[in-house]
């Protein structure tokens, strides 16, 4: 049981860090809530296993320094207890009725945004503070708050002191506008409005915050001096009289059935609101009742948050689009009438392969139900077959490549159908993008748009052609493919410089199945040169650490292909390095596995990894019982937590240098 508790703690802490501190969640709120509910259940059944560091005993994330100074909370900004069923809601209402005399309940929308408190002294806004750790301190974001249109800088009816709490969010329209700008600028779009709002509020430039058009709803009065209120809704009326925007969807209720009806009503409005909500909050209305009930260290006893199940929408499949990847794999994608899910407009979802299409029995014209996995990735849940149009035909992937017309075949023991064309343009684009990428030849400034244009205009037919682009300098400048002289010459210089790269980078970029960055390095450590590698037998290959039979077959197949042999010969002719320098390292770390995490004082993570490998150590991306050391810098996150839980030694960059110097 303790092992499962430890597993849940690790998962919850990792995902909480992604959500609260990095604004980059990897799973949906629903999936996170399920993990938390399981942990609460186990701890309730085994109270002796509850520890102070358990996620059930903590509130929110950690306050960050980079967005401004830290401010102490006058009133804790606690989270709410989550409930997931009608039975849970009715039970909460009955518990309140047993403890209080004729309690009133307020049911209101739970906005999916970022919590912020506003402090007013004599009616003037003095401080805006994020939730931070929820108990002791948060980040000062006053300058950013002042440019949010819903934040009043001065009150019409001032009192000596007022602190209010609300949710900063983005409307769907504002979010779409920001992502359109991101795409125009060639930047990565935000995953959802909540992430965008959270990142924007923490911006160091208030100009950016203003441009992104954030909004705010107030949902609670935290503290007052000079005026008191009997009820939560009376406080709302006072705030509204000051021009402050409070939660606009709320209902006063008295019974469990009334409360549930109000929750259902909000749920029905969910798809038509101009912003995202992820639940409904049930609160006690009378403030004196709230004082009577008090709070635990984590949640108030006078409120719960009902979480709606993951959002799903029905739409119509219009067509199936085919794309060809770097390895020749043909991927079908569903194109359907756009629907709004988790704050974004969705019109595409992968269909993976023929087996997936057959399993769903999906056909063009079908009505389908779509959702977002992890509230990020659009997926098709099922087909509404009773709405299937007459004459809809079973969809079968073609037996020819949709790009080059070469035969397309299904690989043995897989669901993948691949193009067999050696010179397929679609494969070539992805192959070259991989070849010049950071984990391969690392030719900086060689963007995807340049590659696609050079392929389309016939300058690039394989990776070797990259190194003769200098012969076409003048015509490329005249055509403006890379840009003017300065940009073109800069890229050509980077290409020349790349010829000196260590051969493992070249090997990693060749696109050999199952040969990535780590495997390429191990192969070069073992064979010393690509010439020696290309002559290696299957037996010699599988003798290399971490090289299995499948990888060995892939390597032999690559070097036995006449087309690849010609490319490799051209690369040699153009001066691309194929021989590894003898490393002046040692076996100091032989048999040891390191994990590098966080921001180190002077070394980059890649640089630190290469240093460890140079001295015979291995570097892994995840912490396990087999890990020898975790090299941790600032903001090490969940890997550091796991290392501490497992009792793995944690070292600093200074301690690594001491080890290299021979000190204990």
Backbone torsions as a table, in degrees:
resi	resn	phi	psi	omega
1	UNK	NA	-39.9	178.8
2	UNK	-62.7	-36.9	179.5
3	UNK	-61.7	-41.8	179.4
4	UNK	-67.2	-38.3	176.8
5	UNK	-60.3	-44.4	-179.8
6	UNK	-63.0	-40.6	178.6
7	UNK	-62.2	-44.6	-179.1
8	UNK	-66.1	-40.9	177.9
9	UNK	-58.3	-46.2	-178.8
10	UNK	-61.7	-47.1	-178.9
11	UNK	-63.6	-45.3	-177.3
12	UNK	-65.6	-44.2	179.2
13	UNK	-61.8	-40.8	179.2
14	UNK	-61.6	-50.3	-176.0
15	UNK	-72.2	-30.1	175.4
16	UNK	-66.0	-39.3	177.9
17	UNK	-63.7	-42.1	178.0
18	UNK	-62.3	-36.9	-175.0
19	UNK	-80.5	-53.2	-171.9
20	UNK	-80.6	-39.0	-170.3
21	UNK	-103.5	-23.4	-177.5
22	UNK	-112.6	-9.1	-178.4
23	UNK	52.6	36.7	-177.7
24	UNK	-141.2	65.6	-177.3
25	UNK	-64.5	147.4	178.8
26	UNK	-105.2	-16.7	178.1
27	UNK	-128.2	164.4	-179.3
28	UNK	-74.5	161.5	174.6
29	UNK	-56.3	-39.0	-178.2
30	UNK	-61.8	-46.0	-179.6
31	UNK	-65.5	-38.7	177.0
32	UNK	-63.2	-44.4	179.9
33	UNK	-60.7	-37.6	-179.9
34	UNK	-64.3	-40.1	176.9
35	UNK	-62.5	-45.0	-179.4
36	UNK	-64.2	-40.4	179.7
37	UNK	-63.7	-39.9	178.8
38	UNK	-63.7	-42.7	179.3
39	UNK	-63.9	-43.2	178.5
40	UNK	-60.0	-41.2	-178.6
41	UNK	-64.4	-46.4	-179.1
42	UNK	-64.8	-42.1	-179.3
43	UNK	-67.0	-35.0	177.7
44	UNK	-63.8	-36.2	-179.7
45	UNK	-81.3	-19.2	-178.5
46	UNK	-134.8	66.9	-174.2
47	UNK	-58.4	-24.0	-179.6
48	UNK	-68.7	-15.1	-178.9
49	UNK	-95.0	-2.3	179.3
50	UNK	-74.2	128.0	179.8
51	UNK	-119.0	156.0	-178.3
52	UNK	-59.7	-25.5	-178.2
53	UNK	-89.0	5.3	179.6
54	UNK	-65.1	141.4	176.9
55	UNK	-57.3	-24.2	178.6
56	UNK	-71.7	-14.0	-177.7
57	UNK	-105.4	2.3	-176.7
58	UNK	-117.4	162.5	-179.9
59	UNK	-123.1	131.7	169.1
60	UNK	61.5	-159.5	-177.1
61	UNK	-101.9	-151.0	176.8
62	UNK	-115.8	147.2	-180.0
63	UNK	-75.2	140.9	-179.3
64	UNK	-103.4	147.2	-179.2
65	UNK	-87.0	-28.0	-169.9
66	UNK	-64.4	-21.5	-177.8
67	UNK	-88.6	-4.7	-179.3
68	UNK	150.0	-172.2	-178.9
69	UNK	-76.8	160.4	179.1
70	UNK	-92.2	143.1	-178.3
71	UNK	-125.7	137.6	179.4
72	UNK	-75.6	141.9	175.4
73	UNK	-74.9	133.7	170.4
74	UNK	-82.7	-36.7	177.2
75	UNK	-127.5	127.4	180.0
76	UNK	-55.9	141.6	175.2
77	UNK	-101.5	78.8	-173.2
78	UNK	-76.0	159.9	172.7
79	UNK	-85.7	-179.4	-179.6
80	UNK	-115.2	150.5	173.5
81	UNK	-71.1	131.0	-178.6
82	UNK	-92.3	141.9	172.7
83	UNK	-130.1	154.7	-169.7
84	UNK	-129.9	4.2	-177.7
85	UNK	-144.2	163.8	176.3
86	UNK	-61.4	-39.2	-179.3
87	UNK	-60.3	-40.2	178.6
88	UNK	-64.5	-40.5	-179.8
89	UNK	-64.5	-48.8	-179.9
90	UNK	-60.7	-38.8	179.5
91	UNK	-63.1	-41.3	178.3
92	UNK	-61.6	-45.4	-180.0
93	UNK	-60.4	-45.5	-179.4
94	UNK	-64.1	-39.5	177.2
95	UNK	-60.0	-41.8	179.5
96	UNK	-66.4	-39.3	-178.7
97	UNK	-67.1	-29.4	178.1
98	UNK	-75.4	-31.1	-176.2
99	UNK	-93.2	-20.8	-175.2
100	UNK	-125.5	158.1	179.2
101	UNK	-91.8	112.9	179.0
102	UNK	45.1	62.5	-178.8
103	UNK	-69.0	150.3	171.9
104	UNK	-104.8	145.5	179.8
105	UNK	-119.3	145.0	172.0
106	UNK	-115.0	126.2	176.1
107	UNK	-109.1	124.5	-176.9
108	UNK	-142.2	163.7	-178.7
109	UNK	-66.3	146.4	174.7
110	UNK	-106.1	103.7	-176.0
111	UNK	-72.4	139.0	179.5
112	UNK	-92.2	87.9	-178.1
113	UNK	-149.7	-145.3	-177.2
114	UNK	-123.8	128.4	-177.6
115	UNK	-70.8	140.7	176.4
116	UNK	-147.6	140.6	175.7
117	UNK	-108.4	142.7	178.2
118	UNK	-117.4	133.5	179.7
119	UNK	-114.5	128.5	178.9
120	UNK	-118.6	130.7	174.0
121	UNK	-115.5	120.6	-175.7
122	UNK	52.8	37.4	174.5
123	UNK	84.3	1.6	-178.5
124	UNK	-110.8	132.2	178.5
125	UNK	-65.7	122.7	-178.8
126	UNK	-111.0	-36.1	-174.3
127	UNK	-146.7	140.6	169.5
128	UNK	-122.9	132.6	-172.6
129	UNK	-136.1	136.0	176.3
130	UNK	-79.7	172.0	-177.3
131	UNK	-65.9	-34.9	-179.6
132	UNK	56.7	-126.0	178.8
133	UNK	-85.7	-1.9	174.9
134	UNK	83.3	-16.7	-174.3
135	UNK	-121.7	-50.7	-173.7
136	UNK	-102.8	-43.8	-174.0
137	UNK	-155.0	159.5	176.2
138	UNK	-140.6	-177.0	-177.9
139	UNK	-92.0	140.1	174.5
140	UNK	-78.9	115.1	179.3
141	UNK	-125.3	34.5	-173.5
142	UNK	-58.3	-45.4	-177.0
143	UNK	-63.7	-38.1	177.7
144	UNK	-70.3	-38.6	-180.0
145	UNK	-62.2	-35.5	-176.6
146	UNK	-64.9	-20.8	-179.4
147	UNK	-97.2	3.6	173.9
148	UNK	-83.7	124.8	-170.5
149	UNK	-60.3	-29.2	-177.3
150	UNK	-83.3	-6.5	-179.9
151	UNK	-90.4	116.8	179.5
152	UNK	-82.4	126.7	179.7
153	UNK	-83.0	-19.7	-179.9
154	UNK	-145.7	137.1	-177.1
155	UNK	-92.8	147.5	178.0
156	UNK	-73.3	-34.8	-177.8
157	UNK	-123.1	77.5	-172.6
158	UNK	-69.8	151.9	170.3
159	UNK	-128.7	165.7	-175.2
160	UNK	-54.7	-41.6	179.5
161	UNK	-150.3	137.5	177.0
162	UNK	-144.4	128.2	172.2
163	UNK	-122.3	126.8	-178.7
164	UNK	-126.1	154.8	-178.9
165	UNK	-125.3	139.3	179.5
166	UNK	-149.7	-169.6	-177.8
167	UNK	-122.3	123.8	174.6
168	UNK	-86.7	131.7	-175.4
169	UNK	-147.7	175.9	174.4
170	UNK	-121.6	136.5	171.6
171	UNK	-68.7	158.9	178.9
172	UNK	-60.1	-38.0	-179.3
173	UNK	-65.5	-43.5	179.5
174	UNK	-64.7	-39.3	178.8
175	UNK	-63.2	-45.3	179.2
176	UNK	-59.8	-39.7	-178.9
177	UNK	-65.4	-41.4	178.5
178	UNK	-63.1	-45.3	-178.6
179	UNK	-67.1	-32.6	174.9
180	UNK	-61.4	-42.6	178.9
181	UNK	-66.0	-38.7	178.3
182	UNK	-59.6	-43.4	-178.8
183	UNK	-66.5	-41.5	179.1
184	UNK	-61.1	-37.8	-179.4
185	UNK	-83.0	-1.1	179.9
186	UNK	74.9	21.8	-179.6
187	UNK	-100.6	160.3	-179.1
188	UNK	-68.8	129.3	178.2
189	UNK	-70.8	156.5	177.8
190	UNK	-75.3	149.4	-175.8
191	UNK	-71.5	-38.5	-178.0
192	UNK	-160.6	166.7	-176.4
193	UNK	-61.1	-34.5	-178.4
194	UNK	-62.9	-47.0	178.5
195	UNK	-60.0	-43.6	-177.9
196	UNK	-64.9	-43.5	-179.6
197	UNK	-63.3	-44.0	-178.0
198	UNK	-64.2	-45.5	179.1
199	UNK	-65.1	-35.8	-178.7
200	UNK	-68.9	-41.3	-179.2
201	UNK	-63.4	-28.2	-178.7
202	UNK	-91.7	3.7	178.9
203	UNK	-58.8	143.7	175.6
204	UNK	-79.2	-18.6	179.9
205	UNK	-103.8	112.7	179.6
206	UNK	-66.7	-19.8	177.3
207	UNK	-62.3	-41.1	178.8
208	UNK	-65.1	-42.4	178.6
209	UNK	-58.7	-44.5	-179.6
210	UNK	-64.0	-42.6	-178.4
211	UNK	-62.3	-30.9	-174.7
212	UNK	-85.8	-2.1	167.4
213	UNK	58.1	57.2	177.2
214	UNK	-72.6	159.1	176.1
215	UNK	-127.4	168.9	179.2
216	UNK	-151.7	135.5	169.9
217	UNK	-111.1	138.0	172.8
218	UNK	-93.9	134.7	-179.4
219	UNK	-125.6	1.7	177.7
220	UNK	-162.5	145.7	168.2
221	UNK	-93.9	119.6	-175.8
222	UNK	-84.0	-44.2	-175.3
223	UNK	-158.3	143.9	175.6
224	UNK	-136.2	153.7	169.4
225	UNK	-134.2	128.9	178.4
226	UNK	98.8	-6.7	177.0
227	UNK	-161.5	141.8	177.2
228	UNK	-123.1	160.6	179.3
229	UNK	-130.7	146.6	179.0
230	UNK	-83.6	-35.3	-175.5
231	UNK	-132.7	161.7	176.0
232	UNK	-59.9	-43.6	-177.2
233	UNK	-71.9	-28.9	174.2
234	UNK	-64.9	-39.3	176.0
235	UNK	-61.9	-39.6	176.8
236	UNK	-59.0	-42.6	-178.8
237	UNK	-63.0	-40.3	177.2
238	UNK	-62.8	-44.8	-179.5
239	UNK	-62.5	-42.4	179.5
240	UNK	-63.0	-34.4	179.0
241	UNK	-66.7	-19.3	177.0
242	UNK	-94.5	6.9	179.7
243	UNK	79.8	12.8	-179.2
244	UNK	-86.6	134.0	-177.9
245	UNK	-83.9	115.7	178.1
246	UNK	-103.2	169.9	177.5
247	UNK	-49.8	126.6	-172.6
248	UNK	-93.9	-8.1	178.7
249	UNK	-116.4	94.5	176.9
250	UNK	-145.9	152.2	-176.3
251	UNK	-137.8	139.2	174.6
252	UNK	-89.9	131.3	-176.6
253	UNK	-132.9	164.4	-179.1
254	UNK	-129.3	-22.6	-178.1
255	UNK	-122.8	165.7	178.6
256	UNK	-60.6	-40.9	-178.7
257	UNK	-67.1	-37.6	177.4
258	UNK	-64.6	-41.6	179.1
259	UNK	-62.0	-45.6	-178.8
260	UNK	-65.5	-38.2	178.3
261	UNK	-62.8	-38.8	178.4
262	UNK	-66.5	-38.2	177.6
263	UNK	-63.9	-44.0	179.8
264	UNK	-64.3	-37.8	179.8
265	UNK	-63.0	-43.3	177.9
266	UNK	-63.8	-40.6	178.7
267	UNK	-59.2	-37.9	178.8
268	UNK	-68.0	-29.2	179.6
269	UNK	-81.4	-12.7	-170.2
270	UNK	-50.0	-45.3	-176.5
271	UNK	-76.0	-16.6	-175.9
272	UNK	-100.9	-6.4	-179.9
273	UNK	-72.9	155.6	-178.2
274	UNK	-82.3	1.7	-177.1
275	UNK	-144.7	168.4	-178.6
276	UNK	-88.7	138.7	168.9
277	UNK	-124.6	151.9	178.0
278	UNK	-121.1	12.6	178.3
279	UNK	171.8	-171.7	174.9
280	UNK	-129.3	140.0	-179.6
281	UNK	-103.0	134.1	175.3
282	UNK	-110.1	119.4	-175.6
283	UNK	-125.4	151.0	168.1
284	UNK	-74.2	135.1	-174.7
285	UNK	-81.2	-45.4	-176.3
286	UNK	-72.9	126.1	-176.4
287	UNK	-69.7	-30.6	177.1
288	UNK	-65.2	-34.9	176.3
289	UNK	-65.6	-36.8	178.3
290	UNK	-63.1	-41.6	178.7
291	UNK	-63.2	-38.8	178.8
292	UNK	-61.5	-42.6	-176.1
293	UNK	-77.3	-38.5	179.0
294	UNK	69.9	-159.4	-176.4
295	UNK	-139.9	158.3	166.9
296	UNK	-84.9	-174.8	177.9
297	UNK	-69.3	-14.3	-173.9
298	UNK	-117.5	-39.7	-173.6
299	UNK	-136.5	151.0	170.8
300	UNK	-71.5	145.4	179.3
301	UNK	-81.3	-8.0	-172.5
302	UNK	-101.4	12.2	-179.5
303	UNK	-152.4	152.1	171.3
304	UNK	-137.9	159.7	177.1
305	UNK	-116.9	118.5	174.7
306	UNK	-85.5	125.4	-179.3
307	UNK	-99.2	123.3	176.7
308	UNK	-71.5	150.1	175.9
309	UNK	-64.4	162.6	-178.5
310	UNK	-52.3	140.6	-176.3
311	UNK	-72.4	135.5	176.7
312	UNK	-131.2	147.4	178.9
313	UNK	-136.3	145.9	175.9
314	UNK	-95.3	140.3	178.7
315	UNK	-150.7	-174.2	-176.4
316	UNK	-120.9	129.8	177.3
317	UNK	-73.0	120.4	-176.1
318	UNK	-95.4	-38.9	178.5
319	UNK	-161.4	169.7	174.9
320	UNK	-120.0	119.0	-176.8
321	UNK	-99.3	139.6	-179.3
322	UNK	-109.6	137.4	175.6
323	UNK	-130.6	155.2	-178.2
324	UNK	-118.4	124.4	-178.3
325	UNK	-88.5	-178.1	-176.2
326	UNK	-59.7	-34.4	-178.4
327	UNK	-86.9	0.5	-177.7
328	UNK	92.9	-2.1	-179.0
329	UNK	-67.2	130.4	179.8
330	UNK	-94.4	120.9	-176.9
331	UNK	-113.8	124.0	175.7
332	UNK	-85.7	139.6	178.6
333	UNK	-126.7	130.9	177.6
334	UNK	-77.3	130.0	173.9
335	UNK	-111.2	120.1	-175.7
336	UNK	-132.6	167.7	178.0
337	UNK	-58.8	129.0	-174.1
338	UNK	-57.6	139.0	173.1
339	UNK	-132.5	158.0	-179.8
340	UNK	-99.8	123.7	179.6
341	UNK	-133.6	128.5	176.0
342	UNK	49.2	40.3	171.9
343	UNK	88.9	-1.1	178.4
344	UNK	-129.3	154.5	176.1
345	UNK	-83.4	127.8	-175.0
346	UNK	-119.7	132.1	179.9
347	UNK	-137.6	3.2	-176.7
348	UNK	-141.9	148.0	173.6
349	UNK	-154.6	140.3	-179.2
350	UNK	-69.1	144.5	174.2
351	UNK	-107.4	5.3	172.5
352	UNK	64.3	-71.7	-173.0
353	UNK	-162.8	-179.5	-177.8
354	UNK	-62.7	-37.9	-179.3
355	UNK	-61.1	-41.3	-179.9
356	UNK	-66.0	-41.6	178.3
357	UNK	-61.8	-43.1	-179.9
358	UNK	-66.7	-38.9	-178.9
359	UNK	-63.7	-43.1	177.5
360	UNK	-75.6	-21.8	-170.7
361	UNK	52.7	52.6	-175.4
362	UNK	-92.8	136.1	-177.4
363	UNK	-133.9	150.7	178.7
364	UNK	-61.0	131.6	-176.2
365	UNK	100.0	-12.8	-179.3
366	UNK	-67.0	148.7	166.5
367	UNK	-83.6	130.0	-176.1
368	UNK	-128.3	155.5	175.9
369	UNK	-108.1	124.0	-178.0
370	UNK	-117.2	154.7	177.9
371	UNK	-148.4	176.8	177.6
372	UNK	-114.8	118.1	174.7
373	UNK	-71.8	128.0	-177.0
374	UNK	63.3	19.9	-176.9
375	UNK	57.3	22.1	-178.4
376	UNK	-131.1	-52.5	-171.0
377	UNK	-94.9	117.4	179.2
378	UNK	-66.7	135.4	178.3
379	UNK	-140.4	155.0	176.3
380	UNK	-96.4	127.3	-176.7
381	UNK	-88.0	-48.7	178.4
382	UNK	-164.4	169.3	177.7
383	UNK	-100.2	135.3	175.1
384	UNK	-86.2	88.1	-168.1
385	UNK	-69.0	-25.1	179.0
386	UNK	-68.1	-14.5	178.3
387	UNK	-101.8	8.5	-176.7
388	UNK	-63.0	130.3	178.9
389	UNK	-70.8	152.3	179.7
390	UNK	-63.8	138.5	175.8
391	UNK	82.9	5.1	178.4
392	UNK	-64.5	126.2	-173.6
393	UNK	-98.1	147.6	173.9
394	UNK	-59.3	136.0	-178.2
395	UNK	-92.2	129.7	178.9
396	UNK	-125.9	128.3	177.5
397	UNK	-61.5	142.5	-177.0
398	UNK	-69.6	159.9	178.2
399	UNK	-96.0	13.7	172.9
400	UNK	-130.1	152.8	179.8
401	UNK	-66.8	130.5	-179.5
402	UNK	-69.7	-12.2	-178.4
403	UNK	-98.4	-50.6	-173.4
404	UNK	-112.5	-8.4	177.6
405	UNK	81.4	1.8	177.0
406	UNK	-69.2	159.2	177.5
407	UNK	-57.9	141.3	176.0
408	UNK	-114.3	128.0	-174.8
409	UNK	-127.5	153.3	176.7
410	UNK	-88.5	125.8	-179.3
411	UNK	-72.0	145.7	-178.6
412	UNK	-61.2	136.4	176.2
413	UNK	62.3	21.5	174.8
414	UNK	-135.2	169.4	176.3
415	UNK	-97.3	3.4	-174.3
416	UNK	-84.5	137.9	170.7
417	UNK	-110.0	127.6	-173.2
418	UNK	-124.2	147.2	172.9
419	UNK	-73.5	136.3	-179.9
420	UNK	-97.0	0.8	-177.3
421	UNK	-70.4	120.1	-177.7
422	UNK	-66.3	-27.3	-176.9
423	UNK	-116.9	32.5	179.6
424	UNK	-63.8	123.6	-177.9
425	UNK	-58.5	-37.3	-177.7
426	UNK	-65.0	-42.5	177.8
427	UNK	-65.4	-39.7	-176.7
428	UNK	-61.2	-44.2	179.4
429	UNK	-58.3	-50.2	-178.4
430	UNK	-65.6	-37.0	-179.4
431	UNK	-63.4	-44.6	-179.2
432	UNK	-69.8	-38.2	176.6
433	UNK	-58.2	-42.3	177.3
434	UNK	-66.3	-41.8	-176.1
435	UNK	-61.3	-40.4	-176.7
436	UNK	-89.3	-1.8	-174.0
437	UNK	-71.0	171.7	-173.7
438	UNK	-60.3	-35.9	-178.2
439	UNK	-84.7	-0.4	178.9
440	UNK	-121.5	-114.7	-175.3
441	UNK	-77.1	-14.6	173.3
442	UNK	53.5	52.6	178.1
443	UNK	-88.2	96.6	-173.4
444	UNK	-65.8	140.6	178.6
445	UNK	87.6	-2.4	-179.2
446	UNK	-90.9	79.7	-173.0
447	UNK	-74.5	162.1	-178.5
448	UNK	-59.9	-38.7	-177.3
449	UNK	-64.2	-37.7	176.8
450	UNK	-63.4	-45.5	-177.7
451	UNK	-60.8	-47.0	-177.9
452	UNK	-62.4	-39.1	-180.0
453	UNK	-69.5	-39.8	179.5
454	UNK	-67.0	-34.4	175.9
455	UNK	-68.3	-45.8	-176.8
456	UNK	-63.7	-34.3	-178.8
457	UNK	-89.3	2.7	172.6
458	UNK	87.4	6.2	178.9
459	UNK	-74.9	-31.4	-178.3
460	UNK	-117.0	114.8	175.4
461	UNK	-113.7	-14.9	172.5
462	UNK	-161.9	176.5	-173.6
463	UNK	-67.1	-26.6	180.0
464	UNK	-64.5	-30.1	-179.3
465	UNK	-62.3	-21.2	178.6
466	UNK	-56.5	-38.2	-171.8
467	UNK	-85.5	3.0	172.0
468	UNK	-116.9	11.9	176.7
469	UNK	-61.8	-27.3	179.5
470	UNK	-59.2	-27.6	179.5
471	UNK	-71.2	-14.4	-178.4
472	UNK	-112.6	20.0	-174.1
473	UNK	-52.2	-53.8	-173.0
474	UNK	-63.3	-43.7	-178.5
475	UNK	-70.0	-31.6	176.3
476	UNK	-67.0	-39.9	178.5
477	UNK	-64.9	-43.6	-179.5
478	UNK	-62.6	-37.9	179.7
479	UNK	-80.8	-12.7	179.2
480	UNK	68.9	28.4	-176.7
481	UNK	-66.2	-46.2	178.9
482	UNK	-96.8	-25.1	-175.3
483	UNK	133.1	-155.2	-179.4
484	UNK	-83.1	-172.3	-173.2
485	UNK	-54.1	-46.0	-175.2
486	UNK	-59.1	-50.1	-178.8
487	UNK	-64.6	-43.1	-178.6
488	UNK	-63.6	-46.9	-179.4
489	UNK	-64.6	-35.2	179.0
490	UNK	-64.1	-43.7	-180.0
491	UNK	-67.7	-43.2	179.5
492	UNK	-61.0	-35.8	177.4
493	UNK	-66.6	-40.1	177.8
494	UNK	-64.2	-37.3	178.0
495	UNK	-64.4	-44.4	178.4
496	UNK	-61.3	-42.8	-179.5
497	UNK	-62.3	-35.5	-177.5
498	UNK	-64.2	-21.3	178.9
499	UNK	-60.3	-25.3	-176.7
500	UNK	-84.9	-5.2	-176.6
501	UNK	-53.7	153.6	171.9
502	UNK	-61.4	144.6	-172.8
503	UNK	-64.2	-21.6	177.9
504	UNK	-64.0	-27.1	177.1
505	UNK	-69.7	-42.2	176.4
506	UNK	-61.8	-46.3	-178.8
507	UNK	-61.3	-40.6	179.5
508	UNK	-64.7	-28.9	-176.5
509	UNK	-89.1	-5.8	-175.7
510	UNK	-74.0	-11.9	176.9
511	UNK	79.2	24.9	177.0
512	UNK	-73.5	127.9	-178.1
513	UNK	-55.9	134.0	176.7
514	UNK	70.7	12.0	176.7
515	UNK	-116.9	96.2	177.1
516	UNK	-102.2	-161.7	-173.7
517	UNK	-60.8	-49.3	-176.5
518	UNK	-67.3	-42.3	-179.4
519	UNK	-65.1	-41.2	179.2
520	UNK	-60.4	-41.8	179.3
521	UNK	-63.4	-43.9	-179.2
522	UNK	-63.5	-39.4	179.0
523	UNK	-64.4	-41.1	180.0
524	UNK	-72.0	-33.0	174.7
525	UNK	-61.6	-37.2	-175.6
526	UNK	-80.7	-46.9	-172.3
527	UNK	-97.2	-25.0	175.9
528	UNK	85.1	-24.2	179.0
529	UNK	-157.2	158.6	177.2
530	UNK	-70.3	-30.4	176.2
531	UNK	-60.2	-44.1	-179.9
532	UNK	-69.6	-38.0	-179.9
533	UNK	-63.6	-43.6	-174.1
534	UNK	-68.5	-15.7	177.3
535	UNK	-95.6	-6.2	-174.9
536	UNK	-66.9	141.4	176.5
537	UNK	-82.3	168.3	176.6
538	UNK	-58.1	-40.7	-178.9
539	UNK	-63.2	-40.9	179.0
540	UNK	-68.3	-35.6	-179.4
541	UNK	-67.9	-46.5	-177.6
542	UNK	-69.7	-13.4	177.1
543	UNK	-76.3	-13.6	179.2
544	UNK	-77.2	139.5	178.8
545	UNK	-55.7	133.0	176.3
546	UNK	72.8	5.9	176.7
547	UNK	-102.0	116.0	178.3
548	UNK	-97.0	-178.7	-176.4
549	UNK	-63.3	-40.0	-178.4
550	UNK	-63.2	-45.2	178.4
551	UNK	-64.0	-40.7	-179.5
552	UNK	-61.6	-43.4	178.6
553	UNK	-62.6	-41.6	179.1
554	UNK	-61.1	-41.7	-179.4
555	UNK	-65.4	-46.3	-179.5
556	UNK	-63.9	-40.7	-179.4
557	UNK	-62.0	-39.9	-179.6
558	UNK	-63.6	-52.0	-174.6
559	UNK	-75.0	-15.2	177.0
560	UNK	-85.6	-11.3	-178.0
561	UNK	-77.3	123.4	-178.0
562	UNK	-58.6	-36.9	178.9
563	UNK	-62.3	-44.7	179.3
564	UNK	-66.9	-35.7	178.0
565	UNK	-61.0	-40.9	179.6
566	UNK	-65.9	-41.6	178.8
567	UNK	-62.4	-44.1	-178.8
568	UNK	-64.2	-37.7	179.2
569	UNK	-66.0	-39.5	176.9
570	UNK	-64.9	-41.9	178.1
571	UNK	-59.0	-41.6	177.9
572	UNK	-63.2	-43.5	-178.7
573	UNK	-61.8	-35.0	-178.3
574	UNK	-83.2	-0.5	174.2
575	UNK	91.6	17.4	177.6
576	UNK	-74.4	128.4	-175.7
577	UNK	-64.3	130.5	-180.0
578	UNK	-125.9	7.1	-177.8
579	UNK	-123.3	129.4	-178.9
580	UNK	-78.9	139.7	174.1
581	UNK	-71.6	147.0	175.7
582	UNK	-67.0	124.2	-177.9
583	UNK	-75.8	135.8	177.9
584	UNK	-90.0	27.2	179.9
585	UNK	-83.3	-163.7	-179.8
586	UNK	-150.7	-172.0	-179.3
587	UNK	-105.4	31.2	-177.6
588	UNK	-54.4	-40.3	-176.6
589	UNK	-104.2	19.1	-179.2
590	UNK	-57.5	133.7	179.0
591	UNK	82.1	-0.9	-179.4
592	UNK	-103.7	146.1	176.0
593	UNK	-119.8	126.1	-179.0
594	UNK	-109.9	151.9	167.5
595	UNK	-122.5	128.3	-179.2
596	UNK	-106.2	127.5	-176.5
597	UNK	-146.0	153.7	178.6
598	UNK	81.3	-175.9	-178.9
599	UNK	-100.9	115.0	-178.6
600	UNK	-82.9	155.8	-175.2
601	UNK	-59.6	-44.0	-175.8
602	UNK	-126.0	-30.0	-176.4
603	UNK	-90.8	141.9	166.6
604	UNK	-76.8	160.7	-178.9
605	UNK	-62.1	-39.5	178.8
606	UNK	-64.0	-43.6	179.9
607	UNK	-61.9	-42.6	179.2
608	UNK	-64.5	-41.3	179.7
609	UNK	-62.4	-44.2	-179.7
610	UNK	-64.7	-35.7	178.0
611	UNK	-63.8	-44.2	178.6
612	UNK	-63.9	-44.6	-179.0
613	UNK	-65.0	-34.8	179.2
614	UNK	-61.1	-29.1	-179.5
615	UNK	-101.6	24.5	170.0
616	UNK	89.0	0.3	-179.3
617	UNK	-88.4	164.5	174.8
618	UNK	-107.9	151.3	178.4
619	UNK	-121.6	126.6	-179.0
620	UNK	-113.2	157.5	179.3
621	UNK	-90.6	-8.0	-177.9
622	UNK	-137.6	151.2	-178.8
623	UNK	-87.9	133.3	175.7
624	UNK	-144.4	179.7	179.1
625	UNK	-64.6	-19.9	-180.0
626	UNK	-84.1	-6.9	179.8
627	UNK	-68.4	132.6	179.0
628	UNK	-84.9	-46.3	-179.4
629	UNK	-144.2	148.9	168.3
630	UNK	-111.5	118.5	176.6
631	UNK	-89.9	110.2	-170.2
632	UNK	-118.8	137.0	172.0
633	UNK	-114.1	-158.3	179.0
634	UNK	-67.3	151.2	179.3
635	UNK	54.1	45.1	-177.1
636	UNK	-69.1	-27.0	172.3
637	UNK	70.9	-145.2	-168.9
638	UNK	-67.6	-28.7	179.7
639	UNK	-65.0	-38.8	176.3
640	UNK	-64.4	-44.3	179.2
641	UNK	-59.5	-44.5	-179.4
642	UNK	-65.0	-40.8	178.9
643	UNK	-60.0	-42.5	179.0
644	UNK	-65.8	-40.2	178.8
645	UNK	-64.0	-37.3	-177.8
646	UNK	-87.3	-5.5	-178.7
647	UNK	74.8	25.5	178.5
648	UNK	-79.3	132.3	178.5
649	UNK	-58.9	133.3	177.9
650	UNK	-110.5	126.7	-178.3
651	UNK	-121.8	157.0	177.0
652	UNK	-97.0	172.6	175.8
653	UNK	-60.9	-37.6	179.1
654	UNK	-62.4	-41.4	179.7
655	UNK	-69.4	-34.1	175.6
656	UNK	-61.9	-44.3	179.1
657	UNK	-63.4	-34.8	176.8
658	UNK	-65.4	-40.2	177.9
659	UNK	-63.0	-41.7	179.5
660	UNK	-66.8	-29.5	179.6
661	UNK	-81.9	-2.5	177.2
662	UNK	91.4	7.7	177.9
663	UNK	-85.2	150.6	-177.9
664	UNK	-71.4	NA	NA
